[in-house]
Amino acid sequence: MKTIPYRLNATLDWVEDFAIAMGATIEGQLVNIATDEMKGVCYFSQIDPQVSSMIMDIKYDQTVSFTLRNNDASFLGLYFNITDIELDFLIDGNPQSSGKWKYRFSIFDGSLDSDFAIKENSSVYTLCIFIKKNFLINYLDKMTAFKPGIKDFFDPQKNTITRIDRISEESLSRILELRRIPYDAPFYDYIYKSTVYALIGDCIDQFSQGNAPVVSKMSSEDVYRINITMELLLQSLHDDFPGIEPLAKIAFMSPTKYKMLFKKITGLSVKSFFIKNKIELAKNLLETEDTDVNELSSRLNYQSVSYFIKRFKEYYGMTPKEFVKQLHSV
């Protein structure tokens, strides 16, 4: 299996080393990749002196592993993935499946190392933004929602900034629109930069609507292990909530630490994450299948139909029947 060492930061001084490690060639702002393991392109742009970005648009014919070593806590990586990536985290060299990362939005602190493998037959379209923390501090300091605790939040001695979530509808729409434009189209870089700024704005809006962030240090292994339990929860949506204790054991953490780090990474408590995704699954099934409320409530293991209807209305402001009626009226 090919292993690619690389580093990142908010400038583009790492691109040449990255291209060499990938076995690729650089042509303008494109890195062209055509090896036995993978084929595709990466597009790079310096958005601002404190912000850079790239698109990874690659088809993997073989499994490839990556080792990220930054040694730079001054920036954040924002990752918007819209394709089915089959990803394994490597813990002590052993692969641990993290499932598929379609429509995932993630933030990783520049201080975090990362070891992972992208599996063969994965097609990757991921837009990445690398942004200096000072850039965000200067912006967020003007927003009252962020002002309390902002210094601690961005202090690398006190906090490791990490988040894993679904891409917002606004961000997904922007990226899908960008993807339709050829890389060699006139004014592409101008359109690209506008999209990046809009995505940064979407990210700030998404954060400002949530609870106060958890300030704590954490390791790459902590992130991997929390993500593994997130995947287990997503695979258990047709069952009852499995409970904190079993999940904490899988993550090799105490229940207290597990609950704290889970909320730090997802912005939700463990049970709220499970309930939210169960209700989203119900909505998706109503959109794609001809199923009635009684059957759906049973499939998702709700104790009563009335409780399922109550939960659904809490999230979407209407009952499942009203939702289906609205779908058919469009």
C-alpha positions in Angstrom: 0.0 0.0 0.0 1.4 3.4 -1.0 1.9 5.8 1.9 1.9 9.6 1.4 3.5 11.8 4.0 2.4 15.4 3.9 2.0 18.6 5.9 -0.5 21.5 5.6 -0.7 25.2 6.6 -2.5 28.4 5.6 0.1 29.2 2.9 0.9 27.0 -0.1 4.6 26.4 0.6 3.8 22.6 1.0 2.2 22.1 -2.4 5.4 21.1 -4.3 6.3 18.5 -1.6 2.7 17.2 -1.7 2.8 16.8 -5.5 6.1 14.9 -5.3 4.7 12.5 -2.6 1.6 11.9 -4.7 3.7 11.2 -7.8 2.0 14.1 -9.6 2.9 17.1 -11.8 2.1 20.8 -11.2 0.6 22.9 -14.0 -0.4 26.3 -12.9 -2.9 25.9 -10.0 -3.5 22.2 -10.8 -1.7 19.1 -9.5 -2.3 16.4 -12.1 -2.3 12.9 -10.7 -2.1 9.8 -12.9 -0.6 6.8 -11.1 -1.4 3.2 -10.6 -3.0 4.0 -7.3 -5.1 7.1 -8.1 -6.1 9.5 -10.9 -7.5 13.0 -10.7 -6.5 16.6 -9.9 -6.0 18.9 -7.0 -6.8 22.6 -7.4 -5.0 25.1 -5.1 -5.6 28.8 -4.4 -4.2 31.3 -2.0 -7.4 33.1 -0.9 -5.9 35.6 1.4 -2.5 35.9 3.1 -4.0 34.0 6.1 -6.3 31.6 4.1 -5.5 29.0 1.5 -7.6 26.2 -0.1 -7.6 23.2 -2.3 -10.0 20.8 -3.9 -9.2 17.1 -4.0 -10.9 15.5 -7.0 -9.5 12.0 -7.1 -10.5 8.4 -7.9 -8.6 5.8 -5.9 -7.9 2.5 -7.8 -6.0 1.1 -4.9 -6.0 1.8 -1.1 -3.6 4.6 -0.2 -2.5 5.7 3.3 -1.7 9.2 4.4 0.4 10.5 7.3 -0.2 14.1 8.2 2.4 15.9 10.4 2.0 19.6 10.7 3.6 20.7 14.0 1.7 24.0 13.5 -1.1 24.9 15.9 -1.6 28.4 14.3 -4.3 27.2 11.8 -7.4 25.2 11.3 -8.4 22.8 8.5 -12.0 22.9 7.3 -13.1 20.0 5.2 -16.2 19.7 3.1 -16.6 16.3 1.5 -19.6 15.5 -0.8 -18.7 12.0 -2.0 -18.6 8.5 -0.6 -15.2 8.1 0.9 -14.4 4.8 2.5 -12.0 5.8 5.3 -10.0 3.8 7.8 -8.3 5.6 10.7 -4.9 4.0 11.6 -4.5 3.5 15.3 -1.0 2.1 16.2 -0.8 1.0 12.6 -4.1 -1.0 12.8 -7.0 0.1 10.5 -10.2 1.1 12.3 -13.2 1.6 9.9 -14.8 5.1 10.2 -17.5 4.2 7.6 -18.4 6.5 4.7 -17.9 10.2 4.9 -20.4 11.5 2.4 -21.7 15.0 3.1 -19.3 15.3 6.1 -18.1 18.6 7.3 -15.1 18.5 9.7 -12.7 20.9 11.4 -9.3 19.7 12.6 -6.8 21.7 14.6 -3.5 22.2 12.8 -1.8 20.7 15.9 -3.3 17.2 15.3 -1.4 14.5 13.5 -3.4 12.2 11.3 -2.9 8.6 10.0 -5.6 7.3 7.7 -6.2 5.2 4.6 -8.6 5.9 1.7 -9.9 2.6 0.4 -9.8 1.5 -3.2 -12.8 2.5 -5.5 -13.4 5.6 -3.4 -14.1 8.7 -5.4 -13.2 11.9 -3.5 -14.4 15.4 -4.1 -13.4 17.4 -1.0 -13.0 21.2 -0.6 -10.4 22.0 2.1 -9.8 25.4 3.6 -6.7 26.2 5.7 -7.2 29.3 7.8 -5.1 31.1 10.4 -6.7 31.2 13.9 -5.8 34.9 14.1 -8.0 35.5 11.0 -11.0 34.0 12.8 -10.2 35.6 16.2 -10.2 39.1 14.6 -13.6 38.3 12.9 -15.3 36.5 15.8 -14.2 39.1 18.4 -16.8 41.4 16.9 -19.6 38.9 17.5 -21.1 38.8 20.9 -22.1 35.1 20.6 -18.4 34.2 20.4 -16.8 36.8 22.6 -17.1 35.0 26.0 -14.2 32.5 26.2 -12.8 33.3 22.7 -9.2 33.5 24.0 -9.4 30.1 25.7 -11.1 28.6 22.7 -8.2 29.5 20.4 -5.5 29.0 23.0 -3.5 25.9 21.8 -2.4 25.3 25.4 -6.0 24.9 26.5 -8.0 23.7 23.6 -7.8 21.5 20.5 -10.4 22.7 18.0 -12.3 19.8 16.4 -15.7 19.3 14.9 -17.5 16.6 12.8 -20.9 17.3 11.4 -23.1 17.1 8.3 -22.5 19.8 5.7 -25.2 22.4 5.9 -27.7 22.7 3.0 -26.3 26.1 2.1 -22.7 24.9 2.0 -23.6 21.8 0.0 -25.5 23.9 -2.6 -22.5 26.2 -3.0 -20.0 23.3 -3.5 -22.3 21.4 -6.0 -22.6 24.6 -8.0 -18.8 25.1 -8.0 -18.3 21.4 -9.0 -20.2 22.0 -12.2 -17.7 24.6 -13.4 -14.6 23.4 -15.3 -11.3 24.2 -13.7 -10.2 26.0 -16.9 -13.3 28.1 -17.1 -12.8 31.9 -17.3 -12.7 33.6 -13.9 -12.8 30.2 -12.2 -10.4 31.3 -9.4 -12.5 34.4 -8.8 -15.6 32.2 -8.4 -13.6 29.7 -6.3 -12.4 32.4 -3.9 -16.0 33.8 -3.5 -17.2 30.3 -2.7 -14.5 29.8 -0.1 -15.4 33.0 1.7 -19.1 32.0 1.6 -18.2 28.6 3.1 -16.3 30.3 5.9 -19.4 32.4 6.6 -21.6 29.3 6.6 -19.2 27.6 9.1 -19.3 30.6 11.5 -23.2 30.7 11.2 -23.4 27.0 11.9 -21.2 27.3 15.1 -22.9 30.5 16.4 -26.3 28.7 16.4 -25.0 25.8 18.6 -24.2 25.5 22.3 -21.1 27.0 23.8 -18.1 25.0 22.6 -16.3 22.6 25.0 -12.8 23.8 25.7 -10.4 20.9 26.3 -7.3 19.3 24.9 -7.6 16.1 22.9 -5.5 13.8 20.8 -5.9 12.4 17.2 -6.6 9.0 18.8 -9.4 10.6 20.9 -11.0 11.9 17.6 -10.7 8.6 15.9 -12.3 6.7 18.8 -15.2 9.1 19.1 -15.7 8.9 15.4 -15.9 5.1 15.6 -18.7 5.3 18.1 -20.5 7.9 16.0 -20.4 5.4 13.2 -21.8 2.6 15.5 -24.6 4.9 16.6 -25.5 5.7 12.9 -25.6 1.9 12.2 -27.9 1.4 15.2 -30.7 3.8 14.3 -33.2 1.0 13.9 -32.6 -0.1 17.5 -32.7 1.4 20.9 -30.1 3.8 22.2 -27.2 1.5 23.3 -26.3 3.5 26.4 -23.2 5.5 27.4 -21.3 2.7 29.2 -20.8 0.4 26.2 -19.9 3.3 23.9 -17.3 4.6 26.4 -15.7 1.2 26.6 -15.4 1.0 22.9 -13.7 4.4 22.9 -11.4 3.3 25.8 -12.6 6.2 27.9 -14.4 6.8 31.2 -18.1 7.7 30.7 -17.4 11.3 31.9 -14.5 11.9 29.4 -16.5 10.2 26.6 -19.5 12.4 27.0 -17.4 15.5 27.2 -15.4 14.7 24.1 -18.4 13.5 22.1 -20.1 16.8 22.7 -16.9 18.7 21.9 -16.6 17.0 18.5 -20.3 16.9 17.5 -21.8 19.8 19.3 -24.5 17.4 20.8 -24.8 15.0 23.7 -24.5 11.4 22.8 -28.2 10.7 23.1 -29.2 13.9 21.3 -26.9 12.9 18.4 -28.7 9.5 18.2 -32.2 11.0 18.4 -31.4 13.7 15.8 -30.0 11.1 13.3 -32.9 8.7 13.9 -35.4 11.4 13.1 -33.4 12.5 10.0 -33.5 8.8 8.9 -37.3 8.8 9.3 -37.5 11.9 7.1 -35.3 10.4 4.4 -37.4 7.2 4.4 -40.6 9.2 4.1 -39.0 11.0 1.1 -37.8 7.9 -0.7 -40.2 5.1 0.2 -43.9 4.5 0.2 -44.4 3.7 3.9 -47.0 4.6 6.5 -46.3 6.1 9.9 -47.2 2.9 11.9 -44.7 0.8 9.8 -42.0 3.5 10.0 -42.4 3.8 13.8 -42.0 0.1 14.2 -39.0 -0.1 11.9 -37.2 2.6 13.9 -38.1 0.8 17.1 -40.2 3.5 18.7 -42.2 2.3 21.7 -45.4 4.0 20.4 -46.5 5.8 17.2 -47.6 8.8 19.2 -44.1 9.3 20.6 -42.6 9.0 17.1 -45.0 11.6 15.8 -44.2 13.9 18.8 -40.4 13.6 18.1 -40.8 14.2 14.4 -42.9 17.3 15.0 -40.3 18.7 17.4 -37.6 18.6 14.7 -39.6 19.5 11.6 -42.6 21.5 12.9 -45.2 19.1 11.4 -46.3 15.5 11.7 -45.0 12.7 9.4 -48.4 12.7 7.6 -48.3 16.4 7.1 -44.7 16.1 5.8 -45.7 13.5 3.3 -48.7 15.5 2.2 -46.4 18.5 1.6 -44.0 16.3 -0.5 -46.9 15.2 -2.7 -48.1 18.8 -3.2 -44.8 20.0 -4.6 
